[in-house]
Amino acid sequence: MDNTVRIDVRGARGKVEVEGRHGVTAKVLLDGEPVRPKKGVFAVPVSGGRTAEIRLRGLLPGFQKVVVDGEPVVGLGDHVPMVARVTMFAPLLLLVTALFGTVPGTIGMVLALLLFFMSIMVVKNPDMPVWMRAALPLANTAAGAVVVLVFTGALG
């Protein structure tokens, strides 16, 4: 599974790629070396002494759009089916555990965040069948709920 995608930047001095196509975070590479962002902009030198501005637009980690000089070039996570995108939010249901008190609520919130970010990587994995990418976040949410119920004493 290749985690990088080549993007076309006219006049670029080298090969420009975005690494993190199947992950949560992404970075821009120029000839295999990471480009450091400045105020959210990856500046890539192009011919004529100019620089091309590459930005990652979007709120959802791992599902941003790569924009070169204002034009969308590639969408990270565009290959993910809609059913998997929806079930990826299931772990956030564990935030309801805050109603059970401080300790179970804290455990539920930590589990919710961990499972949510893990779900992003699961649903973006092209090596898994679609049904599994949609089912795993639901199964992990159920397992997280059992953990919280054990800590509240409801199952123990």
ZAGUKE-324249 format. One record per residue (C-alpha): x, y, z. Coordinates in steps of 0.02 Angstrom, whole numbers, padded with zeros to 5 digits, always signed. Example, Ala and Ser with C-alpha at 12.3 -4.5 7.8 and 13.67 -1.06 7.14 Angstrom:
BEGIN
+00615-00225+00390;+00684-00053+00357;
//
This chain:
BEGIN
+00000+00000+00000;+00080+00161-00059;+00054+00303+00064;+00113+00441-00052;+00028+00524-00198;+00120+00628-00329;+00046+00798-00365;+00076+00901-00521;+00152+01071-00484;+00195+01163-00644;+00378+01211-00653;+00424+01128-00489;+00608+01097-00462;+00591+00914-00418;+00459+00783-00382;+00319+00845-00268;+00223+00717-00166;+00102+00713-00021;+00137+00580+00108;-00002+00518+00221;-00134+00471+00096;-00196+00328+00205;-00161+00405+00375;-00220+00543+00490;-00086+00672+00454;-00008+00724+00290;+00152+00812+00239;+00223+00879+00077;+00385+00806+00008;+00500+00884-00121;+00617+00752-00195;+00582+00642-00043;+00627+00777+00084;+00491+00854+00194;+00445+01036+00160;+00419+01136+00318;+00254+01229+00325;+00252+01413+00369;+00083+01473+00433;-00002+01322+00354;+00078+01347+00183;+00203+01227+00105;+00310+01335-00012;+00383+01237-00158;+00508+01326-00272;+00458+01330-00455;+00541+01399-00611;+00559+01587-00628;+00610+01611-00447;+00431+01596-00385;+00356+01477-00258;+00198+01374-00272;+00088+01375-00117;+00023+01205-00064;-00109+01200+00073;-00208+01063+00158;-00389+01120+00171;-00522+01038+00279;-00568+01011+00460;-00573+00822+00470;-00399+00748+00495;-00350+00632+00354;-00486+00695+00237;-00415+00862+00184;-00402+00926+00006;-00229+00966-00063;-00237+01138-00143;-00099+01207-00256;-00108+01395-00286;-00294+01396-00248;-00341+01247-00356;-00390+01079-00278;-00274+00943-00341;-00314+00787-00241;-00428+00739-00098;-00353+00632+00038;-00481+00498+00079;-00587+00519-00077;-00577+00330-00100;-00673+00297+00064;-00854+00243+00038;-00990+00348+00121;-01047+00208+00238;-00871+00195+00310;-00861+00385+00329;-01020+00384+00432;-00975+00237+00545;-00805+00314+00579;-00893+00436+00697;-00969+00296+00804;-00832+00303+00939;-00886+00480+00979;-01043+00404+01056;-00931+00359+01203;-00933+00543+01251;-01104+00507+01327;-01010+00416+01467;-00973+00586+01544;-01146+00571+01620;-01086+00422+01726;-00965+00526+01829;-00787+00586+01829;-00687+00423+01815;-00797+00332+01688;-00823+00495+01593;-00636+00525+01580;-00607+00346+01525;-00747+00361+01397;-00679+00525+01327;-00503+00458+01310;-00569+00299+01227;-00680+00402+01112;-00534+00505+01048;-00416+00358+01029;-00546+00251+00940;-00598+00396+00827;-00422+00425+00763;-00396+00238+00746;-00559+00230+00646;-00491+00358+00523;-00344+00243+00485;-00459+00091+00474;-00583+00167+00351;-00442+00235+00241;-00356+00065+00226;-00384+00008+00046;-00322-00169+00086;-00478-00206+00191;-00646-00250+00117;-00777-00112+00126;-00890-00208+00246;-00746-00226+00369;-00698-00042+00357;-00878+00000+00403;-00898-00132+00539;-00737-00111+00637;-00776+00063+00707;-00944-00004+00768;-00864-00156+00849;-00730-00049+00931;-00864+00068+00999;-00957-00079+01075;-00796-00143+01154;-00759+00032+01222;-00934+00040+01297;-00904-00127+01385;-00741-00059+01457;-00830+00094+01525;-00973-00010+01596;-00847-00121+01686;-00766+00033+01764;-00935+00100+01822;-00974-00066+01904;-01127-00099+01797;-01053-00261+01729;-00942-00309+01874;
//
